[in-house]
Amino acid sequence: MVFAAAVTDQFKQDILSGLHQTGDTYKIALYLQSGATDKNKSIVTYNTTGELATAGGYTQGGITIGTYTVGLSTDTAYVDFNTDPSWGSASFTADCAIIYNSSRSNHVLVVLSFGSTTATAGTFTVQLPAPGASATITIA
């Protein structure tokens, strides 16, 4: 299966089993779509296939994005990570990312798409959606 942005099947199962906790360590890793053929809803754990190399201000494994809080907007529950991840002095290109829980066997929560190849010279920031119903991902 090719790259596709999604909430992973593993995360859906993990939520029902209560695996992920607010105090766990969550990370975000960056990838190039051309090498990230396993980055889709079927991915189970973080891996380096297609991940950016350690260079240009990026280190494989990504960076910690902290913990999250949960909330409810009308009938929609959401997760809000406490910070938008960024890499200072970045000189790299990325197409997609995964968020994974390094405290829980590196289980992947979501695959994110940047919509196109994103190149940077300076600070590279992944702007996560603001909390609330307008920033939902449908789990189907």
Disulfide bonds with the S-S distance in Angstrom:
none
